[in-house]
């Protein structure tokens, strides 16, 4: 791995300095709230542990494992569920031949004990990894996460002390609890600005697929809505916001990153229950699929062909259309890009970084996109930091998560800062990097005065002025 151009080398050097300034500034912590929620979470953990021990299943657990009984052991849990209770096991085994008992597997088990167990494990992670982690690293009311540019093979950044880029977001309760720890300095607000779909846009700059580029350029087209409709056999107008979200994260992005139908099908199927997915007019998607002739998921075992009439079979047909028709130029690029790597033993990013060595196929296809996408943010971060210093603004960059910047902004500077960031991120970057062949967009969220990072609301540009989006 190496920077092959002067611009690439300077990006790393200047980026390190800008991130050091960010680390020094730090993000403010509501210490009183943090201490209170740590104690409350501890009480909730104890209560759930007592509930599990009072469950009849725990008595069987004790009889089987005796003094070695360990409620925190996923291996013991798997043996209880699938050996003792003889529940049907539909997942793959681990590399060591053990039952998988991750959240996706447990989600499909309708037992009060399992639901309580899952909730308990989430709370234990929330308390030990996140809340106590923040408390341990807090100094004088501030957290100063470390951001690195030299540890990730994709040339993305990483973070530690704590890992600011791994704060929970998909679990609504955990996301809320953790983000409420972060507050602005007095007289300020927290502003989060992120690139909209930056990895998809950068991938289009590599593969030049005209269909993908059209999806990006035409605001009337919606790739995630279209794929939600196809995956769940809906008309576009029947696709709800939540169903679109699931298709985006359980099908479109996984497919772009190398997933296949027998992995996507279970995720899409289980999401129906997890997110209580419905059509826009309120009909459960499970009932809707039954009306369409799909009553079961299928085995999702790559050793066997999907059975017609199963959801797995349907998703395979969607996948064939996805790469064979909809994004066939993208598919051709993936083949040629990987073939070139096999011949050369290396590949070079559009941003001037080279990766050499032994990589899996998905790594070869994804590393260049992920690295170049992050470099768009890093380039922007450097310029924003320089402009803030030059203008003697009081705004402070305080956090970075791959495609987004978190900033502590005096209320009086909010408009100036957002306009500055917008100009650099969407207009100056494409002028500097000519390979960017698609437009760039940003999304802006601002915490109301006196509120936490969690309380941020979306802002839109109207008449040249950024202001909160009107809530329905």
TORVOTI-766625 format. One line per 2 residues: number of its first residue (from 1); their letters; for each residue x, y, z of C-alpha. Coordinates in Angstrom, 1 decimal, padded with zeros to 4 digits. Layout:
% residues N
NUM) A) X/Y/Z  ...
END
This chain:
% residues 472
1) XX) 000.0/000.0/000.0  001.4/003.4/-001.0
3) XX) 000.5/006.9/-002.1  001.6/007.0/-005.7
5) XX) 001.2/010.7/-006.3  002.2/013.9/-004.6
7) XX) -001.5/014.8/-004.2  -002.2/011.5/-002.4
9) XX) 000.8/012.0/-000.1  -000.2/015.5/000.8
11) XX) -003.8/014.4/001.4  -002.5/012.1/004.2
13) XX) -000.1/014.6/005.7  -002.6/017.5/005.7
15) XX) -005.4/015.2/006.8  -003.4/014.1/009.8
17) XX) -002.9/017.7/010.9  -006.6/018.5/010.4
19) XX) -007.7/015.4/012.4  -005.2/016.3/015.1
21) XX) -006.9/019.7/015.5  -010.3/017.9/015.7
23) XX) -009.0/015.6/018.4  -007.6/018.5/020.4
25) XX) -011.0/020.4/020.2  -013.0/017.4/021.6
27) XX) -016.7/017.0/021.8  -018.5/018.0/025.0
29) XX) -020.1/015.4/027.3  -023.1/015.7/029.6
31) XX) -021.4/014.0/032.5  -024.4/014.1/034.8
33) XX) -026.6/012.5/032.3  -023.9/009.9/031.5
35) XX) -023.5/008.9/035.2  -027.2/008.7/035.6
37) XX) -027.8/006.5/032.6  -025.0/004.2/033.5
39) XX) -026.6/003.6/036.9  -030.1/003.1/035.3
41) XX) -028.8/000.7/032.7  -027.0/-001.3/035.4
43) XX) -030.4/-001.6/037.3  -032.1/-002.7/034.1
45) XX) -029.5/-005.3/033.5  -029.9/-006.7/037.0
47) XX) -033.7/-006.9/036.6  -033.5/-008.7/033.3
49) XX) -030.9/-011.2/034.8  -033.4/-011.9/037.6
51) XX) -036.2/-012.4/035.1  -034.1/-015.0/033.1
53) XX) -033.2/-016.9/036.3  -036.9/-017.1/037.2
55) XX) -037.8/-018.6/033.8  -038.3/-022.4/033.7
57) XX) -035.8/-022.6/030.9  -033.0/-021.5/033.3
59) XX) -033.8/-024.4/035.6  -033.2/-026.7/032.6
61) XX) -030.0/-024.8/031.8  -028.8/-025.3/035.4
63) XX) -029.5/-029.1/035.2  -027.6/-029.4/032.0
65) XX) -024.5/-027.3/032.8  -024.4/-027.3/036.6
67) XX) -021.7/-025.1/038.1  -020.5/-024.2/034.6
69) XX) -023.8/-022.5/033.9  -023.1/-019.1/032.2
71) XX) -025.9/-016.9/031.0  -023.4/-015.0/028.9
73) XX) -022.4/-018.1/027.0  -023.8/-018.1/023.5
75) XX) -022.5/-021.6/023.0  -024.6/-022.8/026.0
77) XX) -027.6/-020.9/024.7  -027.3/-022.6/021.4
79) XX) -027.2/-026.1/023.0  -030.3/-025.2/025.1
81) XX) -032.3/-024.0/022.2  -031.5/-026.5/019.6
83) XX) -030.4/-029.6/021.5  -032.5/-029.4/024.7
85) XX) -035.6/-027.7/023.3  -035.1/-029.1/019.8
87) XX) -036.1/-025.9/018.1  -035.6/-025.9/014.3
89) XX) -032.2/-024.6/013.3  -032.1/-023.0/009.9
91) XX) -028.8/-021.1/010.0  -025.3/-022.2/009.0
93) XX) -023.0/-023.6/011.6  -019.9/-021.7/012.7
95) XX) -016.4/-022.6/011.4  -016.0/-024.7/014.6
97) XX) -019.3/-026.6/014.1  -021.2/-024.7/016.8
99) XX) -024.7/-023.3/016.5  -024.9/-019.6/015.5
101) XX) -026.7/-017.6/018.1  -026.2/-014.1/016.8
103) XX) -029.1/-011.6/016.8  -030.3/-012.5/013.4
105) XX) -030.8/-016.1/014.4  -032.4/-015.2/017.8
107) XX) -034.7/-012.8/016.1  -036.6/-015.7/014.5
109) XX) -037.2/-017.5/017.8  -040.5/-016.6/019.4
111) XX) -039.7/-017.3/023.1  -040.0/-014.8/025.9
113) XX) -036.7/-016.1/027.3  -034.9/-015.4/024.1
115) XX) -036.4/-012.0/023.7  -035.3/-011.1/027.2
117) XX) -031.9/-012.6/026.6  -031.4/-010.5/023.5
119) XX) -032.5/-007.3/025.3  -030.1/-008.1/028.2
121) XX) -027.1/-008.6/025.9  -027.9/-005.3/024.1
123) XX) -028.0/-003.5/027.5  -024.7/-005.1/028.6
125) XX) -023.0/-003.9/025.4  -024.5/-000.5/025.8
127) XX) -023.2/-000.1/029.3  -019.8/-001.6/029.0
129) XX) -018.7/-000.7/025.5  -020.3/002.6/025.0
131) XX) -021.4/004.4/028.1  -018.6/003.2/030.4
133) XX) -016.2/003.6/027.5  -017.2/007.3/027.1
135) XX) -016.9/007.8/030.8  -013.5/006.2/031.0
137) XX) -012.1/008.5/028.2  -013.9/011.7/029.3
139) XX) -011.5/014.5/030.5  -012.9/017.6/032.1
141) XX) -016.3/017.2/030.5  -014.9/016.5/027.0
143) XX) -014.2/013.4/024.9  -011.2/013.5/022.6
145) XX) -011.5/010.5/020.2  -008.4/009.6/018.2
147) XX) -008.7/009.5/014.4  -006.1/007.5/012.4
149) XX) -005.2/007.4/008.7  -002.5/004.7/008.8
151) XX) -004.3/001.6/010.0  -007.0/000.7/007.5
153) XX) -006.1/-001.1/004.2  -008.8/000.8/002.3
155) XX) -007.2/004.1/003.2  -010.2/005.0/005.2
157) XX) -009.9/006.5/008.7  -010.2/004.6/012.0
159) XX) -010.9/005.7/015.5  -010.1/004.7/019.1
161) XX) -010.4/006.0/022.6  -013.3/005.5/022.1
163) XX) -014.2/004.3/018.6  -016.3/007.3/017.6
165) XX) -017.1/005.7/014.2  -018.7/002.7/015.8
167) XX) -021.3/004.4/018.0  -024.7/002.5/017.7
169) XX) -027.2/003.9/015.3  -029.3/001.1/013.9
171) XX) -030.7/000.1/017.3  -033.0/003.0/018.0
173) XX) -032.8/002.8/021.9  -029.0/002.4/022.0
175) XX) -028.5/005.2/019.5  -030.6/007.6/021.4
177) XX) -029.0/006.7/024.8  -025.5/007.2/023.5
179) XX) -026.0/010.3/021.3  -027.8/012.1/024.2
181) XX) -024.4/012.0/026.0  -023.0/014.5/023.4
183) XX) -023.9/018.2/023.8  -022.6/021.5/022.3
185) XX) -020.6/024.1/024.2  -022.6/026.9/025.7
187) XX) -024.2/029.2/023.1  -023.7/026.7/020.3
189) XX) -025.3/023.9/018.4  -024.0/020.6/017.0
191) XX) -024.1/020.5/013.2  -023.7/017.2/011.3
193) XX) -023.1/017.4/007.5  -022.7/014.2/005.5
195) XX) -022.3/013.3/001.9  -025.4/011.8/000.4
197) XX) -024.7/008.3/-001.0  -021.0/009.1/-001.5
199) XX) -019.9/005.5/-002.0  -022.6/004.9/-004.7
201) XX) -021.5/008.1/-006.4  -017.8/007.2/-006.3
203) XX) -018.6/003.7/-007.6  -020.3/005.3/-010.6
205) XX) -017.1/007.2/-011.3  -015.3/003.8/-011.5
207) XX) -017.8/001.7/-013.5  -019.4/004.5/-015.6
209) XX) -022.7/002.5/-015.6  -025.2/004.9/-017.4
211) XX) -028.2/003.5/-015.4  -026.5/004.1/-012.1
213) XX) -025.4/007.6/-013.2  -029.0/008.4/-014.3
215) XX) -030.3/007.3/-010.9  -027.8/009.7/-009.3
217) XX) -028.5/012.6/-011.6  -032.2/012.4/-011.9
219) XX) -034.0/013.4/-008.7  -037.3/011.8/-009.9
221) XX) -035.7/008.4/-009.9  -035.2/006.4/-006.7
223) XX) -033.1/003.2/-006.9  -033.9/002.1/-003.4
225) XX) -037.7/002.5/-003.9  -037.5/000.6/-007.2
227) XX) -035.6/-002.3/-005.6  -038.0/-002.4/-002.6
229) XX) -040.8/-002.7/-005.0  -039.1/-005.5/-007.0
231) XX) -038.0/-007.4/-003.9  -041.3/-007.4/-002.2
233) XX) -043.5/-007.5/-005.3  -045.0/-004.0/-004.8
235) XX) -045.9/-001.2/-007.0  -043.6/001.9/-006.4
237) XX) -046.5/003.8/-004.8  -047.0/001.0/-002.3
239) XX) -043.4/001.3/-000.9  -043.3/002.8/002.5
241) XX) -040.4/004.8/003.9  -039.4/001.9/006.2
243) XX) -039.6/-000.7/003.4  -037.4/001.5/001.2
245) XX) -034.9/001.7/004.1  -034.8/-002.0/004.4
247) XX) -034.2/-002.6/000.6  -031.4/000.0/000.7
249) XX) -029.6/-001.6/003.6  -030.5/-005.3/003.1
251) XX) -030.4/-005.6/-000.7  -028.9/-002.7/-002.7
253) XX) -025.8/-001.9/-000.6  -025.1/-005.6/000.1
255) XX) -025.3/-006.4/-003.6  -023.0/-003.6/-004.4
257) XX) -020.6/-004.9/-001.8  -020.6/-008.5/-003.0
259) XX) -023.5/-010.2/-001.2  -025.6/-012.8/-003.0
261) XX) -029.2/-013.8/-003.0  -029.0/-016.6/-000.4
263) XX) -027.6/-014.0/002.0  -030.0/-011.1/001.0
265) XX) -033.2/-013.2/001.1  -033.1/-014.1/004.8
267) XX) -032.3/-010.5/005.7  -035.2/-009.1/003.7
269) XX) -037.5/-011.8/005.0  -036.6/-011.3/008.7
271) XX) -036.9/-007.5/008.3  -040.6/-007.9/007.7
273) XX) -041.1/-008.9/011.3  -038.3/-006.9/012.8
275) XX) -039.5/-003.6/011.3  -043.2/-004.6/011.0
277) XX) -043.1/-003.8/007.3  -046.4/-002.9/005.6
279) XX) -047.5/-001.6/002.3  -048.2/002.1/002.2
281) XX) -051.9/001.3/002.7  -051.2/-000.8/005.9
283) XX) -051.2/-004.4/004.7  -048.5/-006.6/006.3
285) XX) -045.8/-007.5/003.7  -045.9/-011.1/004.9
287) XX) -049.6/-011.2/004.0  -049.0/-009.4/000.8
289) XX) -046.3/-011.9/-000.3  -048.7/-014.8/000.5
291) XX) -051.2/-013.3/-001.8  -048.5/-013.2/-004.4
293) XX) -047.9/-017.0/-003.9  -044.8/-016.7/-001.7
295) XX) -045.4/-018.4/001.7  -042.0/-019.4/002.9
297) XX) -038.4/-018.2/002.9  -036.6/-021.3/001.5
299) XX) -033.5/-023.1/002.8  -031.1/-020.4/001.6
301) XX) -028.4/-023.0/001.4  -026.0/-022.4/-001.5
303) XX) -025.5/-026.1/-002.0  -029.1/-026.4/-003.3
305) XX) -031.1/-024.6/-006.0  -033.9/-022.4/-004.6
307) XX) -037.4/-024.0/-004.8  -039.8/-022.1/-007.1
309) XX) -042.4/-020.3/-005.0  -040.1/-019.5/-002.2
311) XX) -038.9/-016.0/-001.3  -035.3/-017.2/-001.9
313) XX) -036.1/-018.2/-005.5  -037.8/-014.8/-006.1
315) XX) -034.8/-012.9/-004.7  -032.5/-014.9/-007.0
317) XX) -034.5/-013.9/-010.0  -034.3/-010.3/-008.8
319) XX) -030.6/-010.6/-008.5  -030.2/-012.0/-012.0
321) XX) -032.2/-009.0/-013.3  -030.2/-006.6/-011.1
323) XX) -026.8/-007.5/-012.6  -027.9/-009.0/-015.9
325) XX) -030.2/-006.1/-017.0  -030.4/-003.1/-014.7
327) XX) -026.7/-002.7/-013.9  -025.0/-004.8/-016.6
329) XX) -022.3/-002.2/-017.2  -021.5/-002.2/-013.5
331) XX) -021.3/-006.0/-013.6  -018.9/-005.9/-016.6
333) XX) -016.7/-003.4/-014.7  -016.5/-005.7/-011.7
335) XX) -015.3/-008.6/-013.9  -012.7/-006.5/-015.7
337) XX) -011.4/-004.7/-012.6  -010.9/-008.0/-010.8
339) XX) -009.2/-009.6/-013.9  -006.8/-006.7/-014.0
341) XX) -005.9/-007.2/-010.4  -005.3/-010.9/-010.9
343) XX) -002.8/-010.1/-013.7  -001.1/-007.2/-011.9
345) XX) -001.4/-008.2/-008.2  -002.4/-004.6/-007.4
347) XX) -005.0/-001.9/-008.1  -004.9/001.8/-007.9
349) XX) -007.5/004.2/-006.6  -008.8/007.3/-008.5
351) XX) -007.3/009.3/-005.6  -003.7/008.1/-006.2
353) XX) -003.3/005.3/-003.7  -002.2/001.8/-004.6
355) XX) -003.1/-001.5/-002.9  -000.8/-004.4/-003.5
357) XX) -001.0/-007.9/-002.1  -003.4/-010.8/-001.7
359) XX) -007.1/-009.7/-001.5  -010.4/-011.5/-001.8
361) XX) -012.5/-010.6/-004.8  -014.9/-008.5/-002.8
363) XX) -012.0/-006.6/-001.2  -010.6/-005.8/-004.6
365) XX) -014.0/-004.5/-005.7  -014.8/-002.5/-002.6
367) XX) -011.6/-001.1/-001.2  -011.1/001.3/-004.1
369) XX) -014.6/002.7/-003.8  -014.6/002.9/000.0
371) XX) -011.2/004.6/000.1  -011.9/007.1/-002.6
373) XX) -015.3/008.0/-001.0  -013.6/008.7/002.3
375) XX) -010.9/010.8/000.6  -013.7/013.1/-000.7
377) XX) -014.6/013.8/003.0  -011.0/014.1/004.0
379) XX) -010.2/016.6/001.3  -013.2/018.6/002.3
381) XX) -012.3/018.4/006.0  -008.9/019.8/005.3
383) XX) -010.2/022.8/003.3  -013.0/023.5/005.8
385) XX) -010.5/023.5/008.7  -008.2/025.9/006.8
387) XX) -011.1/028.2/006.0  -012.3/028.3/009.6
389) XX) -008.8/029.3/010.7  -008.3/031.8/007.9
391) XX) -011.7/033.5/008.8  -011.0/033.3/012.5
393) XX) -014.4/031.6/013.0  -015.1/030.0/016.4
395) XX) -016.7/026.9/014.8  -014.8/023.7/015.8
397) XX) -014.7/020.4/014.0  -015.2/017.8/016.7
399) XX) -016.0/014.4/015.0  -015.8/012.4/011.8
401) XX) -017.6/009.3/010.7  -016.4/008.2/007.2
403) XX) -018.9/010.3/005.2  -019.9/012.9/007.8
405) XX) -018.5/015.8/009.9  -019.8/016.7/013.3
407) XX) -019.1/020.3/014.2  -019.6/022.5/017.3
409) XX) -020.9/025.8/015.9  -021.8/029.2/017.6
411) XX) -025.4/030.0/016.8  -024.3/033.2/015.1
413) XX) -022.0/031.2/012.7  -024.4/028.5/011.6
415) XX) -025.4/029.9/008.2  -021.9/030.9/007.4
417) XX) -020.5/027.5/008.3  -023.1/025.5/006.4
419) XX) -022.6/027.6/003.3  -018.9/027.2/003.6
421) XX) -019.1/023.5/003.9  -021.6/023.2/001.0
423) XX) -019.3/025.2/-001.3  -016.2/023.1/-000.5
425) XX) -018.0/019.7/-000.5  -020.2/020.1/-003.5
427) XX) -018.5/022.6/-005.8  -014.8/023.0/-005.1
429) XX) -014.1/019.2/-004.7  -015.4/018.3/-008.2
431) XX) -013.3/021.1/-009.7  -010.2/019.8/-008.0
433) XX) -010.9/016.1/-008.8  -011.9/015.9/-012.5
435) XX) -012.7/012.2/-012.2  -015.8/013.0/-010.2
437) XX) -018.4/012.6/-013.1  -021.5/012.8/-010.9
439) XX) -022.9/015.6/-008.8  -022.2/015.6/-005.0
441) XX) -024.9/016.4/-002.5  -024.8/017.0/001.3
443) XX) -027.4/016.5/004.0  -027.4/018.9/007.0
445) XX) -028.7/018.2/010.5  -028.6/020.6/013.4
447) XX) -029.4/020.1/017.0  -031.8/022.8/018.4
449) XX) -030.2/025.3/020.8  -029.5/023.6/024.2
451) XX) -030.3/020.1/022.8  -028.1/017.0/022.3
453) XX) -026.6/015.3/019.2  -029.5/012.9/019.2
455) XX) -032.0/015.8/018.9  -030.7/017.0/015.6
457) XX) -033.2/017.8/012.9  -032.8/018.0/009.2
459) XX) -032.2/021.4/007.6  -033.0/022.3/004.0
461) XX) -031.8/025.1/001.7  -034.7/027.3/000.8
463) XX) -034.2/030.6/-001.0  -030.5/030.5/-000.4
465) XX) -031.0/030.1/003.4  -030.6/026.9/005.4
467) XX) -033.4/026.3/007.9  -035.1/023.4/009.7
469) XX) -037.3/021.2/007.6  -041.0/021.7/008.3
471) XX) -042.3/018.7/010.3  -045.6/017.2/009.2
END
